[in-house]
């Protein structure tokens, strides 16, 4: 009798959620993705309401200062997406990776079976060990990569670190001190290396076919987010739930904000900061340095971007 009452209670409290996405298109894919998830005694934590923690079906792998936070927030508008709150750094930090997949699962949000779990860690794209590690977890996973003009990304990279030091009342060198060494462009500057998309993309394509990596145009996402998000919905086989009305331009902040069920929200104030002024001659050297690797990247991925 007690067992019967408990079962009845569980049926009563569990919401009868109906998937809003095209479930048929994802069911077959989900079935094929099950096998890579069988890692030893990996367990999924389940709530009474039917939600569970599980490995992500898609990952935003980068790039740092490319617009990953904006992309994640926009994707969160879709009812069939469940996003991890913070950057997990599972595949690139040894202290996290050594904890194993069970720890990774514990960092994921609780989601319904029909939802897609996503996490974003921008450092994955430029970390040499990460592609193989992700492949070992799930070779069929869908990957999202958001890129912007390499030069603008370098300036944004510097700006973030500069303001982090300012908030701690610490001095930080000017950007010229990083960009120039012995009178020449300092190509060993880490921010410049992160913008060599051709070099890093080659590493990912050793393990994943190009049709499993969707590249979001970060510059277009800033100027007109809706068309870019529609492409992401298609890539993830999501039903079209995000609309143009979910975005509005905030003149005060200078970028698009989100509107969800009548509630407005914008990205953190750290987003959209003004970049430092750079000498035009030095800026042109930076553009020139990226010109060849950009062309190689365009050939590699079979599409072009409106970069300098």
SVG drawing of the C-alpha trace seen along z (x, -y; Angstrom):
<svg xmlns="http://www.w3.org/2000/svg" viewBox="-2 -56 67 58">
<polyline fill="none" stroke="black" stroke-width="0.4" points="0.0,0.0 2.8,-2.4 4.5,-1.6 1.3,-2.4 0.8,-5.7 4.4,-6.7 4.0,-5.9 0.8,-7.9 2.5,-10.8 5.4,-10.8 2.9,-10.8 1.1,-13.7 4.1,-16.0 5.9,-15.2 5.0,-17.8 3.9,-16.5 6.3,-18.5 5.8,-18.4 8.8,-19.0 8.5,-22.1 11.2,-21.1 11.1,-18.6 11.7,-15.5 11.7,-13.1 14.8,-14.6 16.7,-14.4 15.6,-11.0 17.5,-9.1 20.6,-11.2 20.3,-10.8 20.1,-7.0 23.4,-7.0 25.0,-9.2 24.2,-6.8 27.1,-4.5 29.9,-7.0 28.3,-8.0 28.8,-4.5 31.9,-5.2 32.4,-2.7 29.9,-3.3 28.9,-6.8 25.6,-7.7 23.0,-10.4 21.5,-12.2 17.7,-12.2 15.1,-14.4 11.6,-13.4 10.3,-15.8 12.0,-13.8 15.0,-16.2 18.5,-14.8 22.1,-15.8 23.9,-14.3 26.8,-14.9 26.3,-17.8 25.1,-17.2 26.7,-20.4 29.6,-22.5 30.5,-26.1 34.3,-25.6 35.3,-29.3 36.8,-31.5 37.8,-33.7 36.3,-37.2 34.5,-36.0 31.0,-36.4 30.5,-33.1 28.5,-34.6 26.2,-36.4 25.7,-33.2 24.9,-31.2 22.4,-33.8 20.7,-33.9 20.5,-30.1 19.0,-30.1 15.9,-31.8 15.0,-28.5 12.9,-26.2 14.7,-23.1 18.1,-24.3 19.6,-23.8 22.9,-25.6 25.6,-25.2 25.9,-28.4 29.6,-28.8 32.6,-27.8 33.5,-24.3 37.1,-24.0 36.9,-20.2 38.9,-19.3 41.6,-22.0 42.3,-22.0 44.2,-18.9 42.8,-19.2 39.3,-19.1 39.9,-16.4 41.5,-14.1 38.2,-14.1 36.6,-12.1 33.4,-12.2 31.2,-11.7 32.5,-15.0 31.8,-16.6 28.2,-15.4 27.8,-16.9 28.6,-20.4 25.8,-20.2 22.3,-21.6 19.3,-19.4 17.3,-19.1 14.4,-17.2 15.1,-14.3 14.0,-16.3 16.3,-19.2 19.8,-19.7 22.4,-20.3 25.1,-22.8 28.2,-24.2 30.7,-26.8 34.4,-27.1 36.1,-29.5 39.6,-28.2 38.8,-24.8 39.3,-26.0 42.9,-27.0 43.9,-24.2 45.9,-21.4 44.7,-18.5 41.0,-19.3 39.8,-18.1 41.0,-14.5 39.5,-14.5 36.1,-15.7 36.2,-13.1 36.9,-10.3 33.8,-11.4 31.5,-11.6 32.7,-11.6 29.2,-12.6 28.8,-15.7 27.8,-19.0 30.2,-21.8 29.6,-25.6 32.4,-28.0 31.9,-31.8 34.6,-33.9 35.1,-37.6 37.6,-39.7 41.0,-38.5 42.3,-42.0 39.2,-43.1 39.5,-39.9 43.1,-40.8 42.0,-44.3 39.1,-42.8 41.3,-40.2 43.7,-42.9 40.8,-45.1 39.4,-42.4 42.7,-41.7 43.3,-45.5 40.0,-46.1 40.5,-43.0 43.7,-44.6 42.1,-48.0 39.3,-46.5 42.0,-45.1 43.8,-48.5 46.8,-47.0 48.9,-48.6 48.9,-47.0 51.1,-47.8 49.8,-49.6 48.7,-47.4 51.7,-48.7 54.0,-47.1 52.5,-43.7 52.1,-44.2 55.6,-45.5 59.0,-43.8 62.3,-45.1 60.5,-47.4 58.5,-44.5 55.1,-43.0 55.3,-40.6 53.8,-37.5 54.5,-35.6 51.8,-37.7 49.2,-35.1 46.3,-37.3 47.7,-37.2 48.1,-33.4 44.5,-33.0 43.4,-34.8 45.2,-32.4 42.0,-30.5 43.5,-28.5 46.1,-26.9 43.6,-25.9 40.9,-24.8 43.3,-22.3 43.6,-20.6 39.8,-20.2 39.4,-18.9 41.7,-16.0 38.9,-14.6 35.6,-16.1 34.2,-16.6 33.4,-20.2 29.6,-19.5 29.8,-18.8 31.3,-22.3 29.0,-25.2 30.8,-28.6 28.9,-31.6 29.8,-34.9 30.5,-36.9 30.6,-40.3 27.1,-39.6 25.8,-38.3 26.6,-41.7 25.0,-43.8 22.0,-41.6 21.7,-38.6 18.5,-37.0 19.7,-35.5 22.7,-34.0 20.6,-32.3 18.3,-30.9 21.3,-29.1 22.2,-27.7 18.7,-26.4 18.9,-24.6 22.3,-23.1 21.1,-21.7 17.8,-20.5 15.8,-22.8 12.3,-23.9 12.2,-27.6 11.2,-29.1 13.5,-32.2 12.0,-35.2 13.2,-38.7 11.0,-40.1 13.3,-38.5 16.0,-41.1 16.0,-44.9 18.8,-47.4 19.7,-49.2 21.0,-52.7 22.5,-53.4 24.6,-50.2 25.2,-50.2 24.3,-46.6 21.4,-44.2 19.7,-43.0 17.2,-40.2 13.5,-40.1 12.0,-36.9 8.4,-36.6 8.1,-40.3 11.3,-40.5 14.3,-42.5 17.9,-41.6 21.3,-42.7 24.7,-41.2 27.0,-42.1 28.5,-45.6 31.9,-44.1 30.6,-43.3 30.9,-45.9 33.7,-47.9 35.6,-50.4 38.9,-49.2 42.1,-51.1 43.3,-53.5 46.1,-51.9 48.5,-53.7 47.1,-53.3 50.5,-52.0 50.6,-49.3 47.0,-48.4 47.8,-48.0 50.7,-45.7 48.3,-43.6 45.9,-43.4 48.7,-42.5 49.9,-39.7 46.4,-38.1 45.8,-38.4 47.4,-35.2 46.2,-32.9 42.7,-34.4 42.7,-33.3 43.9,-29.9 41.1,-29.6 38.5,-30.6 39.7,-27.9 39.8,-25.4 36.1,-25.9 34.8,-26.8 33.3,-30.2 34.5,-33.8 34.1,-36.4 34.1,-40.2 37.4,-40.6 40.2,-43.1"/>
</svg>
